Amino acid sequence: MRIQDDPSYSRPYEKFEKYGQDALTDVELLAILLRSGTQDCNAKELAETILCRYERVPSLISLYQFSFEELIGIRGIGKVKAIQILTLLELCKRLSRQKYTSSLKVTSPKDVSEYFMEDMRHLKEENFLIVLLDTKCKMKSYEMISKGSLTASIVHPREVYKAAIQKSAHSIIAVHNHPSGDASPSKEDIQITARLKQVGELVGIPFLDHVIIGDGTYTSLKEQNYI
């Protein structure tokens, strides 16, 4: 069934014009972005197929699980539509961080989690980075240290403090994500935290915290008394 054959009150464009964007469902919002479907399904049906790919019910969050290759593998999604969807997701992530600037003052682990949550909560592999702070606990910058499984051999204190020394950081905070969505610290997380704390004391760059990002949750190893 074509969308044009739907009653006017249920067509996404007409519904938008009459009631505004807040009245649209997630499926209808995505359908407007897609604009068209295939010979076998209209834009709304295609949108629902995409949003139900990893969930039983339509879920916008599931969009973050798609890679470019996975999207263009769906019938009705070519390169242009795939790029549009991924661009929209990137815009959403950047908008969510717009209020946090490079002058962010870190007063709690929550500040760190809010800054990195949308960038890291949906990653499919573990990313480990360090936040470089100045004398007033404002973020100077952050440095990616490693990607992949978090082990002592991958996250080496030498690489962590090399970046901190080069950027003249007064102190640092480690941040990494758990692709499972569970922010509970593992044995390896605790071991790496202890090593980085010891090295920080030796080189004179305090290791303030290690924040683990889950899916909408976070854990501070400082708050857990591991630092």
N, C-alpha and C positions, 0 to 999 in steps of 0.2 A: 504494500500500500504506500502510495506517495504521500509525503507530508501535505502536499496541496489538496489531497482528498480528505484530510482531517478537518473537523470543524474549526472555524477560524479561531475560536477561543483556546484551542489546544496547540496551535502552531507556534513554534518558538518565537519567530519574529513578531507576529501579531500580538502574542502574549506579552512580549517585552514592551512593545509600543503602548499597550493598553494599561499594563499593571506595573511595569518597571522590572529591572533585572532581579530584584529580590524575590519576585514571584516565580522565577524559573527554577526548575529542578536541576540537579547536577547533570543529568542526561541532556536536558534541553540546552543548557549552557554550552556543553561540549558540541552538541549538534550544530549550534550556530557557528562555532569555530570551524567545524568540518565542512559545513555548507552543503555537501552532497554525499550521497551514499553510493550504492552499486545498483546493478539491475535487480538484484535479489533483495536488497534492503535499503530503506531510506536512511537519512542522516541520523535520525533519532535511534533507529535500531542499531546502526553501526556504532553510535556513541555508547549505547547500552552494552553492546558486545565488548567494547574496549574496557569499560568501567567494571564489568563483571568478570574480566579475564582471570583475576587472582582472588576475587571475592564472590560470595554468594549473592550479594546485593551490590548495586552500583556504588563504587567508592572512588572518590577523587584521589585519595591517598595512593591508590594502586597505580596511578599514572607514574609515580616516581620509580616504580619497579621496571618500567620499560626502558630498553635501550633503543637506539635508532634502528638497529637491525631487527629487533623484535617488532617495532611498530610497522616498518615497511613490509614485514612478513604477513600482516593482516590484510586480507582482501578489502580493497577500498581505501587503503592508506598508502599513498605514494610518498615520494621523497618530500614534496612540498608540505603535505599535511603533517608528516612526521616532524619536520623541522619546525612547523608552526606550534605543534604541541609541546615539543621540548623547549622552544623559545619561551612559551608561556610559563612553563614550570620554572625556568631560570629567572624570569621576571618576578614571579611570585616569591622566590627565595630572596632575591635582591631587595624587593619591597619590604619583606619582613625584617630585613636588617638595616633598612634605611635610617632608622632613628639611632642606630648604633654606629658611631663614627670611629675613626682611628684614634680619637682622643678619649675613647671610653675609659672611664675610671672604674677599676675592678674593686668592688667593695665586698663581694661575696661570690661563691661558686655559681649562684644563679645568674649573675651578670655574664659570666663566661658561657654558661649553657645557653642563655638566650641569644647570644651573639652567634654561636656555631650550630644551634639546634637544627635549623632548616637546611643547612648545607650538609650536615653529617648524619642525620637520623635515618635517611633512606639509602645510604651507601651500602653496596653489596660486599665490600671488603673493608678491613680495618685500616683506618688512616690515623697516623700519630703525628701530632704537631705540637709546637710549643708557642706559648704566648709570651712575648718579650715586653717587660714592664719597665717604666722609668722610676725615678725616686719617689714619685707621687702616686705610684700604682696605676698610672695611665698606660694604656696599651700603645707601645711604639709600633709594633707590627707582629706578625706571626709567621712562623717558618714550618713548612711541611718537612718532617724528618723521614717518615717511611710509610709505605703502603703494603698491605698484606697481613699475614698472620702476625700477631704481636708476640714476639719472643725476645729474649735478652740478646740474641745474636743479631736481630734486626734493629732494635732500638738500643744503640750503644751510647753510653754517656759521652763518649768522645765527640760524636756527631751532634748531640744535643748541645753540649757546652761550647763547641766550636762556633755554632751559629749564634749563641748567646754572647760570646766574647766579641765576635766580629761586629755585632750590632750594638755593642756597649750596653747590654741589658743590665739593669740593676738587680732584677729578680725575674724568675720565670714560673710559668704554670704549664703543665702538660695537659693535653686534651686528646682523647681518642674515642672512637665510636665502637659500639658492638652491633654488628649487622643483625643479630638475633632480636634486637630491640630491648633486651634485658640489660640494664645498666649495672648489674651487680658485679663487683670486682672479682676477677679470677685470681688464681694463685700466681700466675705470671704477672698480672697487673700489680699485685702487691710487691712482688720481688723487684720489678723494674722501678717502682716507686721508691723502695728502700735504697736501691743503688743510686738513683738520681739525687736523692736527698743527701747521701753521703758525699758524692762528688761535688755537689753544690756547696757543701760546707768547706771542702778542701780548696775550691777555686774562688770562694768568696762571692758566689752568686746564689742567693737563697732560692731553694726550690719550695715554692709556697703551697702548691696543691697539684693534684692530678684529678682531672674531671673526666668522667666517663659518660659519653652521650648514648642514650638509648632512644627508643621511639617515643618521644614526648616526655621522657624522664631523664634524670641524670643522677650520678653519684659522685660525691666529693670524698676522696680518700683522706683529706684533712679532717672532714667532719666525721669520718669513720675511725679517726684516731690512728691512722697509719703514717701520719706525718706529724 
